[in-house]
Amino acid sequence: MVPSVIIILCFVALHSAADVCNWTGSGFAAGTDPRLVLQVRLRCTHGSVRWVYPGQALRVVLEPNLSTTQSSTICIQPYPSFEGASAFIERAGELQLLVTGSEEPQRKVFCFQTDGEHRPAIYLQTNPQRESSWRRRTVGFRYELTGNRRVAPSLGCSGLQTSCRPCNDTELLLAICNSDFVVRGHIKNVSHDLQRQISRVEVSAVKVYWQRGGVFEQLRDPSGLSPSWRGNIYTLLQCRVKPGDGEFLFTGCEHFGEAWLGCAPRYKDFLSLYHNALRAHRNSCDFPLN
């Protein structure tokens, strides 16, 4: 376990080669002074960081224009060339290790919660290259920030269920309209990844109403009478998801090609809610029940 370290370095702000969502830059800007830390500020809820010829350290501050200062969840997916680098999160002036290149982070997603009103910062550190063996190298990551569904409804699809509570009626009626995926099916298995702090829910779906990507794949049925789909849905480990019997309606967001759980009521409970909403003209959209 790498201990936390206190930040006592000099920062050099960078503004070139960056838009409000993405940054691409070179470690040459810091020269050879190991005390200098390059600093980048990004103002989107998702984007990427690409550091070419990385120097000693890079500090990425995320300043999205959200309507709330409450806690949010940030997920990063390191690029395959992350070997020799480490990513930290900054909390109250201290750095806490999130992922190292030695952990083979390819295709993995690492998430953490922010500290309320403090702007989230990701600290990227690499092993400096010797001048005699200097070669082109790129490290970096993709990032996504999702707000708490309770306090940031303007984000639409809520993605990670940071509050770990069931959706209320209003949230569910919105979720069936705004989610990246809406499927009806059963839970086949639940497994947990302690390193990533996530749980994986294996779903056997009898109906895919829609999906933004191809997370749920249709299984071949020679008879064609009972089509079915299979897919995995992820959620935070702290939500303590357990297997359950019966049929559910799963909604949520897609992040980095993975489906993340939003609302998941039992299908019979959803039907009752939706029919009541139709009678009271409270439905946010028309949902295909058949």
JOURDA-V415705 format. One line per field, one symbol per residue. phi: phi as a letter, one per 30 degrees, with the letter a starting at -180 (. if undefined). psi: psi as a letter, one per 20 degrees, with the letter a starting at -180 (. if undefined). burial: b if it has 9 or more other C-alpha atoms within 8 Angstrom, else e. A space follows every 10 residues. Layout:
phi: ???
psi: ???
burial: ???
This chain:
phi: .dddbddbcd ccdcbdhbcd cbbbacdddd icddddcdbb cbbcdalbbb cchdcdabcc ccbddcdbcd dbccbbbdde ddeibbcbcc bhicccdcab ddchdeiccc bacdchdddd bcccbbddcd edbdbdbbbl acbbbbdded cbdddiddid dddhbddddd ddddddccdd bbbcabddab bbcdddibcc cdccccacda adccdccddd bedidbdbbb acbcadeddh dbdbdjcbcc blccbhicdc dccbdddddd eddddddddc hcddadcddd
psi: ppqqqpolrq qoqpiqkqai hqpprqihhi bjoiippqpq pqkriqbqpo oqlqcgqppo ppmqmqjqjr qrpppqoqqh kipjrqpqqp oljqpppgqq hijmjpiqpp qqqrmdippp ppopproqqq hhkpqpqpra rqqppprphh imiiidphcp mhikqqqrgg hghhhihiqh qoqpaqphqp qqohgilrqp oppopipogq qgbkgpppqp ohhjhmqqqq rppqrqhiil pqqqrapqop rarppkjqpp peqmrqhhhg ggggghhghj ljphrppnh.
burial: eeeeeeeeee ebeeeeebee bbbbbbbeeb eeeeebbbbb ebbbbbbbbb bbbbbbbbbb bbbeeeeeeb bbbbbbbbbe bbbbbbbbbb eeebbbbbbb beeebbeebb beebbeeebb bbbbbbeeee eeeeeeebbb bbbbbbbbbe ebeeeebbbb bbeeeebeee ebbbbbbebb bbbbbbbbeb ebbeebbbbb bbbbbbbbbe beeebbeeee eeeeeebbbb bbbbbbbeee eeeeeebbbb bbbbbeebbb bbbbbbbeeb eebbeebbee eebeeeeeee
